[in-house]
Amino acid sequence: MASTDKPTIVLVHGAFADASGWSDVIERLQKSGYNVVAVQNPLSSLATDVATTKRLVDAQPGDVVLVGHSYGGAVISGAAAGDAKVKALVYLSAFAPDANEPVGAIGAKYPAAPLSKALVVDKAGFAYIDTAKFHAVFAADLPVAKTRIMAVTQKPLSTKVFDESNPGAGWKTIRTWYLVAKQDQAINPDVERFYAKRAKAETIEVESSHVSFLSHPDVVTKLIIEAATAVTPK
């Protein structure tokens, strides 16, 4: 049973995924006594995803730890800005843009990760990963049988989000943790290191693909609990 003394953990998925991908981490956090909720974002625009996330944060009875993976990092950066309920931010190989900084701005300054050549964009401007390349560029340290399912259940992302920005950046005033995925083929690990350093985040590096929450759920859970424990009143 979840403790009312602990902050609620709000999990925010990234592109090509949805809230169900957090299942392994949710199970572990619940066993540790945390109340956990996972946002289902439409991935249609940054402002919409931030608003959806803020609505779930607002619905929680007490303090919150916001966790974002990949594009979800941009979402939590915006959703946390100016919100006194959010006590900690945890980024998992994620974007952490500054206020008024387009989501894609920092990545454009570094060599592109292999994912960039594996994207397919439909007529409506939504991107997804070529299913034949999904395992290699997104989740190479997971069994192929699992990634075959992930590849055909992708949730596409509107490409316009990379030109969009938030008016604020929560990491400027909120304690921050960051996981760098050293084998990431979706976001250049050096981009992740830049974000972590700029946010003055407590940082770990893991020999992981882009989806550390699936391939290393124990490590990810430990990091989230570390953040939650650090901001829980003694």
Residue, then its C-alpha position, 0 to 999 in steps of 0.5 A: m500500500a502506498s504511503t501518504d508520506k511519500p511523494t507521488i511518482v508521475l511518469v511521462h513517456g516519450a515519443f514512439a511509446d505510451a504509458s504502458g512501457w513503464s510497467d516494470v518500473i511501476e511494479r517496482l515503485q509500488k512494491s516500495g510503497y509509492n503511489v505511481v501514475a503514468v501520463q498518456n500524452p497525445l504527442s501532438s504538440l508540446a503545449t498539449d502534452v505539458a497541459t495533459t501532464k500538469r492536469l495529472v500533477d494537479a490531481q495528486p494530493g501531495d508532493v510529486v516527483l516528475v520522471g520524463h523519458s526522451y521527449g518526455g523530458a521536454v514535457i516535464s521541464g515545462a510542466a514543472a516550471g513554477d509548480a511548488k508541488v513538484k519537488a524533484l525531476v528525473y530525466l532518463s536519456a531525455f531532452a531538458p530544454d531551457a525556457n524558450e529554447p526549441v526542443g531540437a535546438i541542442g541536438a542540432k549542435y551535435p552529430a545526429a544519432p542513428l535514429s535520425k535516419a530511421l524515421v518515417v514521416d507520414k502525410a500529417g507530419f507525424a514521425y515513427i521509426d521504420t519497423a525494420k530498424f526499430h530494434a537497432v536504433f531504439a532498444a538494442d539491448l532488449p530481446v528482438a521478440k519484444t521489440r517486434i511488438m514495440a515496433v508495431t505498437q508505436k505512438p507517432l510524434s508530431t515533428k513540429v514539437f522539435d521547433e516548439s518551446n516552453p516558457g519556463a524550465g523546471w530544472k532551473t529551480i527544482r532538484t534534478w537527477y539524470l540518467v545518461a544512456k551510454q549506448d543510446q542510438a536515439i539521442n546522442p549521449d553527449v547531448e544527454r551529458f550537456y543537459a545533465k551538466r547544464a541542469k546541475a543534475e545528479t547524474i549516472e551513466v548506464e550501459s543502456s540503449h535508449v529505453s533504460f526503463l525497460s532494459h534496466p528497470d532496477v537501476v531506473t527505479k533506484l534512481i527515482i527512489e533516490a530522488a524521491t527520498a532526497v526530497t521527502p521531509k524527514 
